[in-house]
Amino acid sequence: MLRHIILINNMNLKTPQRKERICFKGAVQINRNSFFVYEDEVGKTFLKNGGDKKLEKSVVKKMIENNPCISRLLKRYKIRPSIDTKTLNELTGGHMNDTCNIAMGVYSILSDKIKKQVDKDSLKEASMLHDLGKILIPSKILNKPKKLNFKERRIMNIHSTLGYELLKKQNINPETLSLIKYHHQNLKHSGYPALSMNDTSSDVGVQIISIADKYSALREARVYRRALTRIESLLILYREVREGKILPEVFNALVKYAEKYDN
């Protein structure tokens, strides 16, 4: 559960009338469903699970205004600033929530020795927010029905950094932010964005989110391919184990989770 949320019973599920000073606080999961957490100008917390375009655009716009790094990043990659709330709603109700369920399932199966290397609360929140940066990636790239070219791939690859920058000034804890930023990294540190070879602080947490993210994506139908079967998806991920990118223990936990819950 989020550290900055004390009692879930005190949350208001309705959006207040005034939206000018609403700020984003993070994410929470209730009964395996993910919700965004917001706070109004008087400090009252409320939840939304997508669908309020006006609220979402207002809050994301404020995030961008509060962090000049985002505008500079968009300018560097020649991305026209726009907020795709449709993509956000699809991710919230589907992929990001599914990734969270898989990540927590994998975590629950791991040995206590490995679990001690991961902050469970940070892992849970990061897995719900890992793809938030895609709200700023052009939809023509996100939904392209064929393989991305080099330029498009470079733009797609900054979504994790964009997510990190969007949340950096929202009082999200540093471990959650790190997991969001590096959820496309691996044990060999050959993923993105670049990570020092000496930085191993979140390797296990990163692997859990990464493998959950990939497994969820492989099991979904995309505009450029059909949904893969459980076995097909696991075989693809097993290659990363053989390449030394994922701990065998993390992969084995995913296999056990998939056998039990993804039949």
Helices and strands as residue ranges (DSSP letters): G 8-10, E 23-30, E 33-39, E 45-48, H 53-66, H 68-76, H 85-90, I 91-95, H 96-109, H 112-115, H 120-129, G 132-136, H 139-142, H 150-156, H 159-167, H 174-181, H 203-219, H 230-242, H 248-261
